[in-house]
Structures are given as structure tokens and as C-alpha cells.
Amino acid sequence: MKIQIIGAGAMGMVLAHFLSVKNDVILVVKKNSLEKYNDISVLIDGKKYRLNVKITEEPGDADLTIIAVKSYDLPGISNIKIKGDVLFIQNGLTHLNYKMGLRNFYCVTTWAARKTDERTAELTGRGYFRVGSEEGKLDLNVFLDAGINAEWVEDIKKELFRKAGINAVINPITAIYRIQNGAIVENNFINFVSKKVAAEIQALYDKMGLGIGVWEDVEHTAIVTRRNYSSMLQDILRGKRTEIDSITGELLRYASFYNIGMQLNEMLYNTLKRLEVQKD
């Protein structure tokens, strides 16, 4: 299968490595950045592999296009003409507002990756890799044959909102207080605040009829990732833009539509936006 991956961040590079074993993979990078990708590698389970895929600045035709850019970069690529199927793999909910290619599929995953330097991406965790769509089925053998544990879910939007709810509690709170995920359940004050934030999201999800238990999901995630630092905290510490708009920002937009008050979530959102500007 011919696969193009738009976005050469850590996750894009890791997926390119796995999928290139049995497929023709093209990695699409930002304009005027080809030199940065002359010699790139991935670290998998402590072993370094050179990434042997075609690298280009110009998207083309492919059977499957994986959109692996950050959610805030979606506006910059939304006008690209894509003929085949498209798989979105962003955090948050913003990508639900975009239509690209023939059919749109969505991935919710707890696979994790990070850049160790400009030319190296490391796979830091394997979790679930859930794919779904309301526009048909995608043959997941392309992922399974590459060693990616993809699974089909019928209600992918529910899974997207489930993960957004988890991230909307854990990410901004850990980023603001600069703490590990475990503090969500281990620190009495943080736990109290987290439950209040989750309750606001629960009220929204109940009004939407999603059938999601927000605090239960948050508590479980905080326990199993208790020693981790959230991606939002890492972004703040590195002076980078976060994905707060795609997570909490989108939930606030839905809350406005459904007339649900989310004052604590709004406070977290505004605080994160100020931290982004300060870049301290």
C-alpha cells in the first residue's frame, strides 16, 4: 500500500518506521525543511533504526494519508487535495471539524513518542490504537502486519470525547501546577480540584448522551501513568504551544452550544493560554 504521512513529528516518524516495513511510505515535511531530515532515526525499545522512507515537501496521491501534525497546524494543511482515505491522529477534538480526502477515519491512541533531538524520535509507550469512522471500514491489516495493535471501534466519536475528557482534566492541571499525573489522585487539594473539573465535563457529556464516566476514566489514567509528566506540561516547560484549544477549547465550545456552565474549565483554559504567551 502507498501511504503518505503528513507531519514529521515524533509520532509521524515512529509510524513511518513501522509502516515502511511492508508498505511504500512517504513522509511529508514542512516547506524549506528538507535538510533537517537528511539523516533521521527512531529509537524503538532502546535500539536505533535509520528511517528509510522517501521524504518530500509536496503531498501527493496515496491509498492512505495519515495526518500526524499537531491539531493547531491543521488549518495550514486543510486545503491540500487528497484523493485517497485519510486517518487523523490528533489529540483533542478539533480534527472532527475537518473533511479531507475520500473517507475520513480517526485514531485514538495511547501510543506515545517524543523527539530526543531534531533528528531522532523515540517510541516511549505502546497502548491501545483504536480506529473508527462513520464513513466505512478501513482494512487494519496494514497496521497489524506492521506490528501496530490497531483495533476497530464502532463509536469512534465516543472514544475521542472520552480521551478529550481525560486530557481536559489531567493535562491543564498538571501543566499549571507542574506535577506528575499521579498527583491527580495522590494530592488532596489537586484531587479535589480535579473532581470539580471532571464534574463539569460530566454534566456536558450527560447532556450530549455520550454515556461516559469522566472521573472514573481520569482516575484510572492518573493511576496507571502516575509517574508520567503530561504532554501539556512538557510543552509549557519547553516554551512550546500546547493543544489546549483542541481539548478544553473545544469542550467549552460544546458547552456553550448545550448551555452548560464550565467555569473551572474556562479558568484552566485561560490560565494555559497565559502560560503559552509567557513561555517561561
Buried (B, 14 or more C-beta within 10 A) or exposed (E): BBBBBBBBBBBBBBBBBBBBEEBBBBBBBBEEEEEBBEEBBBBBEEEEEEBEBEBBEEBBEBBBBBBBBBBBBBEEBEEBEBEBBBBBBBBBBBBBEBEBBBBBBBBBBBBBBBEBEEBBBBBBEBEBBBBBBEEEEBEBEBBEBBEBBBEBBEEBBBBBBBBBBBBBBBBBBBBBEEBBBBBBBBBEEBBEBBBEBBBBBBBBBBBBEBEBBBBEBBBEBBEEBBEBBBBBBBBBEEEEBBBBBBBBBBBBBBBEEEEBEBEBBBEBBEBBBEBBEEEE
